């Protein structure tokens, strides 16, 4: 598993928590930051998935 997938998942969780805290406290800025971090985490996770897929494809070609 690529490290980007792990880091991306961590950012998604952190962003979701931050978003929930922002909603609960009525802090629009924190809520927006949480949404942005969650989105960045999804992108980073997708990059990691693409790297994993590319590595797997290369392994299959080498066999």
C-alpha positions in Angstrom: 0.0 0.0 0.0 1.4 3.4 -1.0 2.1 5.9 1.8 -0.1 8.5 0.0 -3.1 6.3 0.6 -2.3 6.1 4.3 -1.7 9.8 4.6 -4.7 10.6 2.5 -7.0 8.5 4.7 -5.6 10.3 7.8 -6.3 13.7 6.2 -9.8 12.6 5.4 -10.5 11.6 9.0 -8.9 14.7 10.4 -10.9 16.8 8.0 -14.1 15.1 8.9 -13.5 15.7 12.6 -12.6 19.3 12.0 -15.7 19.8 9.9 -17.9 18.2 12.6 -16.4 20.4 15.3 -17.0 23.5 13.1 -20.6 22.5 12.6 -21.1 21.8 16.3 -19.6 25.1 17.4 -21.0 27.2 14.6 -17.5 28.0 13.4 -17.9 28.4 9.7 -14.1 28.8 9.1 -13.2 25.6 10.9 -16.0 23.8 9.1 -14.7 25.0 5.7 -11.1 24.0 6.6 -12.3 20.6 7.5 -14.1 20.2 4.2 -11.0 21.3 2.4 -8.7 19.0 4.3 -11.1 16.1 3.7 -11.1 16.8 -0.1 -7.3 17.0 -0.2 -7.2 13.7 1.6 -9.5 12.1 -1.0 -7.2 13.4 -3.8 -4.1 12.2 -2.0 -5.7 8.8 -1.5 -6.6 8.6 -5.2 -3.0 9.4 -6.1 -1.8 6.6 -3.9 -4.3 4.2 -5.5 -3.0 5.1 -8.9 0.6 4.5 -7.8 -0.5 1.1 -6.4 -2.2 0.2 -9.7 0.8 1.3 -11.8 3.2 -0.8 -9.6 0.9 -3.8 -10.0 0.7 -3.4 -13.7 4.5 -3.2 -14.0 4.8 -6.4 -11.8 2.5 -8.2 -14.1 4.4 -7.1 -17.2 7.7 -8.3 -15.6 6.4 -11.8 -15.1 
